[in-house]
Amino acid sequence: MLTQTLPDTDIQLPRLMLGCMLMGGRWNTDPVDSNHVNRACSAIEAAISLGINAFDHADIYCKGKSEQVFAAALDEMRLNREDLFLQSKCGIRFLDDPEPGFPGRYDFSSKHILASVDGILKRLHTDYIDLLLLHRPDCLMDPEEVAEAFDQLHNLGKVRYFGVSNQSPTQMDLLRKWLDQPLKVNQIQISLDYPLQIDSGILTTKGKPLPQFRAEGALDYCHLHNIIPQAWSPLAKGVLSGKPLKESEAHKQATADLVKQIAEKHSVSREAVLINWLMRHPAKIQPVIGTMNTERIQNAAEGAQGHWTLSREEWYELFISSRGAPLP
């Protein structure tokens, strides 16, 4: 497994991270059981056997159950906490939390950040997490209040490093002006099926990003400021790697066929092509794969082992196919 350095530290991270959103089963308050733990053990074991010792969480995943299941799996597997890199996210609050009638919202208040981290540590059965990310931008964020919370968490030894998720360059600039703790990561949606972070850089004369696109330039900003861009949903839920396409997804068939063709040429999996397409970018994107399927974990890892890489021509061929139009 290829590695990269967490900026300005001596920590070596695998180029792939395992996302743990699905470990808790359903997004409800039903109790977890041994089946959840066994499935988590299999996924964690597969990841570690491939050199993936970094794991991504969020306090909301399966309403906290994913972190609980992960901790139970680690206890059962008797893994050494110091050998793992654990990150989690906070800032999203559900409908009716904590009182009926409260809206679903974002909350970067110091009180909520501090309480969220305590909950994360309790569920993960650990005294610290390596990285805390702010999960989606809070419209009411006070950067000075966030800075105070970060300093307190760092000084107490509860969080080693900090980052954000789904933030634009200006939102990161706003935070960085007040933070003493440097931002190490911005986790954004990017994949061959959703390449707008890259496409926005060339759409200067015609065309426009999709309506949900809000963080234009984030990839270049991360590269410029030595911040790791993590890619969530890098495998695009399988739509380009063998999952049957719906009628509304028929326009993706040509790209899916091209992925298959290139995978066969290099004797690798289709998932490996999708991962390598991201890693070929010079910003050193770190894909966060969210599958619990051990075969898909193994397939994705083929794209990060360093024994092959897409050519510039193959990369652009895939990009042009995905965007659905020639370059301007």
Number of C-alpha atoms within 10 A of each C-alpha: 17 16 17 15 13 17 16 10 9 8 12 13 20 23 25 32 25 23 22 26 25 18 27 26 21 16 15 12 10 12 10 16 11 11 11 20 23 16 20 25 22 14 24 25 17 19 22 13 12 18 18 24 19 22 21 22 25 25 24 22 21 21 19 21 27 29 29 21 27 25 20 21 23 19 14 12 12 9 11 9 15 8 9 16 19 20 23 29 25 26 21 20 17 13 13 11 12 10 8 8 9 12 13 12 13 19 21 24 17 20 12 16 22 18 11 19 21 15 15 26 20 15 19 23 17 13 13 23 22 17 21 31 24 25 24 19 19 17 11 10 17 15 19 15 16 21 19 15 20 24 15 15 21 16 11 11 13 21 22 17 21 23 23 26 23 22 22 21 16 14 18 20 13 15 20 15 11 16 19 12 16 15 23 22 23 27 25 25 22 23 22 25 23 19 16 23 20 19 19 17 12 12 14 10 7 7 11 12 14 10 6 6 13 14 18 19 17 23 27 18 19 23 15 10 11 17 23 23 27 26 25 22 20 26 28 19 14 18 17 26 21 14 10 12 15 10 7 7 10 11 14 18 16 15 23 23 15 18 26 19 13 17 19 13 9 14 11 17 21 29 27 26 30 25 28 24 24 22 21 17 12 10 18 19 27 25 31 25 26 23 20 22 14 16 12 21 23 18 18 26 26 22 29 25 19 12 9 13 18 17 11 10 9 15 18 14 15 22 22 16 20 22 17 13 9 9 11 9
